[in-house]
Amino acid sequence: MVSNVSEMSEKIKVMLVDDSSVVRGFLSRILDEAEDTEVVSSVINGQQAVDSVLRVAPDIIIMDIEMPVMDGITAVPKIIEKIPQAKILMCSTLSTKNADISMKALSLGAIDCIGKPTAAIDIKNDTDFKDAFLYKIRNIARPRRQAALRNDRVSSDFVVKPRDKTAEGETARAPSNYAASRRPAGASKEIVLMKKAGLNNMSPKVLAVGSSTGGPQALFKFLGDLKSPNVPIVITQHMPAMFTKILATHIEQHTGLPSFEGEDGMKLENGKVYLAPGGKHMLFEKKVNGTYIVIDDGPAENFCKPSVDPMLRSLIDIYGGSFLSVILTGMGADGLEGAKLFVEKGGRLVAQDEQSSVVWGMPGAVANQGICMEVLPLDQIGSYVSRLMF
């Protein structure tokens, strides 16, 4: 019998789907040189991927967009139909057309996208691409492998444990059905929620959202569930330049909320969504007649650009704790340091729970610090925030 320790050390199984043998070769070399990944299938179009995915059972699928016979956008829902939990990473050259198609793939069930260099020789020499490629694969595929080893546990080793009292003297707590679903056998850790008494009672002036891997789908759901938002909504989603403008368009299509890629000097208006542009930080400046966006080209933070932390710090400078922040699915811990400062000012913070997150990195980081007022499944966050704000 193989122990859990040895199982956890098994290599991540990768399927490559790309019609270019040269590109597949270079991607295979990157994966073969890494100690924890292996290519278990390399196919030339979406149809071959659909036909073989059940037999190969990869931990993650790297999917090109434009391919003969069956392209990536057609293959994604067919694979999801066969394996609902499939992890598909769209990998395409950076162009407006491919960004739009990648966003459609995300809405159909793909997990994330990464822009590959325009030529095979660039892939070979681009260490930034190699690092980002492996980083995404490890963070997307490992949660699935670890979840499979939990042997029928419901979701994770964490339970929510509120610790404060309301003004009426009753214990404040997460919804009972949520608390029950978050108590797996053998739970050994607890998430302690923030005391409501220490939070700002002023009506939030802005809703600030941070997200990364799995973020587009989460944003479509969360923003679509909001009831008549009457404050500006500002978002930092980790995504390459060119993709964020397309994402703003898709958010508007999915939710009906007017949505824009943030531009320097753009004024924040109630009921509108502003998305940090890829490759830039989105900051803010208070003027006599309102708050305006400042696009900043400073260094990356938490290996991210745009980054959630500078967005939150900038909002704190203007609003103190008088805004609400939501941290959705994503890898890493971007947003943690800004959230700590924000909560110290009395700000209110909500995080997505582990079970509904594609990667419980960013929301897990703030949840485990005891600074969240709630840690909720994705399908409950929109209605909860609406009750607080609108």
C-alpha positions in Angstrom: 0.0 0.0 0.0 1.4 3.4 -1.0 1.4 5.9 1.8 -0.1 9.4 1.5 3.3 10.9 1.7 4.6 9.1 -1.3 1.4 9.7 -3.2 1.7 13.4 -2.5 5.2 13.3 -4.0 4.0 11.9 -7.3 4.6 14.0 -10.3 1.9 16.3 -11.7 0.5 14.6 -14.8 0.2 17.1 -17.7 -1.6 16.8 -21.1 -0.3 19.1 -23.8 -2.7 20.1 -26.6 -1.1 22.1 -29.4 -0.9 21.6 -33.1 2.7 22.9 -33.3 5.1 20.0 -32.7 7.9 22.6 -32.0 5.9 24.3 -29.3 4.9 21.0 -27.8 8.5 20.0 -27.8 9.7 23.1 -25.9 6.8 22.9 -23.4 7.6 19.2 -22.9 11.2 20.1 -22.2 10.2 22.6 -19.6 8.0 20.1 -17.9 10.5 17.2 -18.1 13.3 19.3 -16.6 11.1 20.1 -13.6 11.3 17.5 -10.9 7.6 17.4 -10.1 5.9 17.4 -13.5 5.6 14.9 -16.3 3.9 14.9 -19.7 1.6 12.0 -19.9 0.0 12.9 -23.2 0.9 15.2 -26.2 -1.8 15.7 -28.8 -2.3 17.9 -31.8 -5.9 19.0 -31.5 -8.9 19.3 -29.3 -10.6 16.2 -30.7 -7.6 14.0 -29.7 -7.7 15.6 -26.2 -11.4 14.8 -25.8 -11.0 11.3 -27.0 -8.1 10.4 -24.7 -8.7 12.5 -21.6 -10.5 9.8 -19.6 -7.8 7.2 -20.4 -4.9 9.6 -19.6 -6.5 11.2 -16.5 -4.2 14.2 -16.4 -4.0 16.5 -13.4 -3.9 19.5 -15.7 -4.5 20.1 -19.4 -2.5 22.8 -21.3 -4.8 23.9 -24.2 -3.9 25.9 -27.3 -6.7 27.9 -29.0 -6.3 27.7 -32.7 -5.9 24.1 -33.9 -7.2 22.0 -36.9 -10.1 19.5 -36.5 -11.2 20.9 -33.2 -10.0 24.2 -31.6 -9.5 24.9 -27.9 -12.8 26.8 -27.3 -14.8 23.8 -28.7 -12.8 21.2 -26.8 -13.1 22.9 -23.3 -16.8 22.2 -22.7 -16.5 18.7 -24.2 -13.7 17.8 -21.7 -15.6 19.4 -18.8 -18.6 17.3 -19.8 -16.5 14.1 -19.4 -14.5 15.3 -16.4 -16.4 18.1 -14.6 -13.4 18.8 -12.3 -10.9 19.0 -15.1 -8.2 21.7 -14.8 -7.6 23.4 -18.1 -5.0 26.1 -18.6 -5.4 28.0 -21.9 -2.0 28.8 -23.4 -2.0 31.1 -26.4 0.0 33.9 -28.1 -0.9 37.3 -26.8 -3.4 38.9 -29.2 -6.7 40.6 -28.9 -8.4 37.8 -30.8 -6.8 35.1 -28.6 -7.5 37.1 -25.4 -11.2 37.2 -26.3 -11.3 33.5 -27.1 -9.5 32.6 -23.9 -12.0 34.6 -21.9 -14.8 32.7 -23.6 -13.0 29.5 -22.6 -12.8 30.6 -19.0 -16.5 31.2 -19.0 -17.0 27.7 -20.3 -14.9 26.1 -17.5 -11.2 26.6 -18.2 -9.3 27.6 -15.0 -6.8 30.2 -16.2 -4.9 31.5 -19.2 -1.3 32.3 -19.8 0.2 34.1 -22.8 3.0 32.2 -24.5 5.8 33.9 -26.5 5.1 34.4 -30.2 7.8 32.0 -31.4 9.2 28.7 -30.2 12.7 30.3 -29.9 11.2 32.9 -27.5 9.7 30.1 -25.4 13.1 28.5 -25.2 14.8 31.7 -24.0 12.1 33.3 -21.9 12.8 32.4 -18.3 9.9 34.5 -17.1 7.5 32.4 -19.2 9.0 29.2 -17.9 8.7 30.3 -14.3 5.1 31.6 -14.7 4.2 28.4 -16.6 5.4 26.0 -13.9 4.1 28.2 -11.1 0.6 28.1 -12.5 0.7 24.4 -13.2 1.9 23.6 -9.7 -0.7 25.8 -8.0 -3.6 24.7 -10.2 -2.9 21.0 -10.3 -1.7 20.3 -6.7 -5.0 21.3 -5.0 -6.8 18.7 -7.0 -4.3 16.0 -6.3 -4.3 16.8 -2.6 -8.1 16.8 -2.5 -8.2 13.4 -4.1 -6.1 12.1 -1.2 -8.5 13.3 1.5 -10.4 10.0 1.2 -14.0 11.3 1.1 -13.5 14.3 3.4 -16.0 16.9 2.6 -13.7 19.8 1.7 -10.7 20.7 3.9 -9.2 20.6 7.3 -10.6 23.9 8.3 -13.8 24.9 10.1 -15.2 28.3 10.7 -15.4 29.3 14.4 -17.0 32.8 15.1 -15.8 34.2 18.3 -17.8 37.4 18.9 -21.1 38.6 20.2 -23.6 40.8 18.4 -25.1 43.8 20.1 -28.1 41.7 21.1 -25.8 39.3 22.9 -26.2 36.4 20.4 -23.3 34.6 19.0 -22.6 35.8 15.4 -21.9 32.9 13.1 -21.7 31.8 9.5 -24.9 30.3 8.0 -25.6 27.0 9.6 -25.6 25.0 6.4 -22.2 26.5 5.6 -20.7 25.7 9.0 -22.0 22.1 8.7 -20.5 21.6 5.3 -17.1 22.9 6.5 -16.6 20.3 9.3 -14.8 17.3 7.7 -13.8 14.3 9.6 -10.5 14.8 11.4 -10.6 18.6 11.2 -7.7 19.9 13.2 -7.6 23.6 12.4 -10.0 26.5 12.8 -10.7 29.7 11.1 -11.5 32.4 13.6 -13.7 35.2 12.3 -13.1 38.9 13.1 -15.0 40.4 16.0 -17.8 42.5 14.5 -17.5 45.0 17.4 -14.1 46.2 16.0 -15.4 46.9 12.5 -16.3 50.2 10.9 -20.1 50.8 11.0 -20.1 53.5 8.3 -21.6 52.6 5.0 -18.9 51.4 2.7 -17.9 53.9 0.0 -16.3 51.4 -2.3 -16.3 47.6 -3.0 -12.7 46.4 -3.6 -12.1 42.9 -5.0 -8.9 40.8 -5.4 -8.7 37.6 -7.4 -6.4 35.5 -9.5 -6.6 31.8 -10.7 -10.3 31.0 -11.3 -11.1 34.6 -10.8 -13.0 35.4 -14.0 -15.6 32.7 -13.3 -15.8 33.8 -9.7 -16.2 37.4 -10.7 -19.0 36.6 -13.1 -20.9 34.8 -10.3 -20.2 37.2 -7.5 -20.8 40.4 -9.4 -23.9 38.9 -11.1 -25.4 38.2 -7.6 -25.0 41.8 -6.4 -28.3 43.6 -5.9 -28.3 47.1 -7.5 -24.8 48.1 -6.4 -24.7 51.8 -5.5 -20.9 52.2 -5.0 -17.9 51.9 -7.3 -16.5 48.4 -7.7 -12.7 48.2 -8.2 -11.0 44.9 -9.0 -7.5 43.7 -9.3 -7.4 40.4 -11.2 -4.1 38.8 -12.0 -4.1 38.7 -15.8 -1.8 39.8 -18.6 -2.1 43.0 -20.5 -4.7 42.9 -23.3 -6.7 40.2 -21.4 -8.0 42.7 -18.7 -9.8 44.9 -21.3 -11.5 41.8 -22.7 -12.4 40.6 -19.2 -14.1 44.0 -18.5 -16.2 43.4 -21.6 -17.1 39.9 -20.5 -18.0 41.1 -17.0 -20.5 43.6 -18.4 -21.9 40.9 -20.7 -22.4 38.4 -17.8 -23.6 40.9 -15.2 -25.1 43.9 -16.9 -22.9 46.2 -14.8 -21.0 48.9 -16.8 -17.4 47.6 -16.7 -14.1 49.2 -17.8 -10.4 48.6 -17.8 -9.1 51.3 -15.5 -7.5 54.3 -17.2 -5.4 57.1 -15.7 -7.7 60.0 -14.7 -10.9 58.0 -14.9 -13.4 59.1 -12.2 -15.0 56.4 -10.0 -18.8 56.3 -10.4 -21.4 54.4 -8.4 -22.6 51.1 -9.9 -19.7 50.8 -12.3 -16.9 48.3 -12.3 -13.2 49.2 -12.8 -10.6 46.6 -13.5 -6.8 47.1 -13.0 -5.1 46.9 -16.4 -2.8 44.0 -16.9 0.9 44.9 -16.2 0.0 48.0 -14.2 -1.1 48.7 -10.6 -4.4 50.6 -10.1 -4.2 53.3 -7.5 -6.5 56.2 -6.6 -6.4 59.9 -5.9 -9.0 62.0 -4.0 -9.9 65.3 -5.6 -12.5 67.9 -4.6 -15.2 66.4 -6.9 -14.5 62.7 -6.5 -12.0 59.8 -6.6 -9.9 59.2 -9.7 -7.9 56.3 -11.0 -4.1 56.6 -11.1 -2.3 53.9 -13.2 1.1 53.1 -11.7 4.0 51.3 -13.4 5.9 50.6 -10.3 7.6 47.3 -9.5 5.6 44.1 -9.0 4.4 43.2 -5.5 4.0 39.6 -4.4 5.4 38.7 -7.9 2.2 40.3 -9.3 1.4 43.3 -11.5 -1.3 44.4 -11.1 -1.3 43.6 -7.4 -4.1 43.7 -4.8 -1.9 45.2 -2.0 -1.2 48.6 -3.6 -4.8 48.9 -4.6 -5.9 48.4 -1.0 -3.3 50.7 0.5 -4.4 53.4 -1.9 -8.0 53.0 -0.9 -7.0 53.1 2.8 -5.3 56.5 2.2 -8.6 57.9 0.9 -11.3 56.0 2.8 -9.6 54.6 5.9 -11.7 51.5 6.8 -14.9 52.8 5.1 -14.9 50.3 2.3 -15.5 46.6 1.9 -13.1 44.1 0.4 -13.7 40.7 -1.0 -10.8 38.2 -1.7 -11.8 35.6 -4.2 -10.0 32.4 -5.5 -6.3 32.8 -6.4 -2.8 31.5 -5.9 -0.3 33.1 -3.6 -1.0 35.6 -0.8 -1.4 38.9 -2.7 -3.8 41.1 -0.7 -2.8 39.8 2.7 -0.7 42.7 3.9 -3.1 45.3 2.5 -6.0 43.5 4.1 -4.3 43.5 7.5 -3.9 47.3 7.3 -7.4 47.7 6.1 -8.9 45.6 8.9 -6.8 47.5 11.5 -8.7 50.6 10.3 -12.0 48.9 11.0 -12.6 47.7 7.4 -14.7 44.7 6.6 -13.3 41.8 4.8 -14.9 38.7 3.2 -13.1 35.7 1.7 -14.2 32.9 -0.5 -14.1 29.5 1.2 -11.8 26.6 0.2 -14.4 24.2 -1.2 -15.6 26.7 -3.8 -12.2 28.1 -4.7 -10.1 26.9 -7.6 -7.0 27.7 -5.6 -7.3 28.6 -1.9 -4.2 30.7 -1.8 -5.2 34.4 -1.6 -8.5 33.8 0.3 -6.9 31.2 2.5 -4.1 33.6 3.4 -6.6 36.2 4.8 -8.9 33.6 6.3 -6.1 32.0 8.3 -5.1 35.3 9.8 -8.4 35.7 11.6 -9.2 39.1 9.9 -12.3 38.1 7.9 -15.8 38.9 9.0 -17.0 35.9 7.0 -15.5 33.1 4.9 -18.3 32.0 2.5 -19.0 29.8 -0.5 -18.9 31.7 -3.8 -22.7 31.4 -4.3 -23.3 33.1 -0.9 -20.9 36.0 -1.2 -22.9 38.2 -3.6 -26.1 38.2 -1.5 -24.2 38.7 1.7 -22.3 41.7 0.4 -25.5 43.1 -1.0 -27.1 43.0 2.5 -24.1 44.8 3.9 -23.7 47.5 1.3 -26.8 48.2 -0.8 
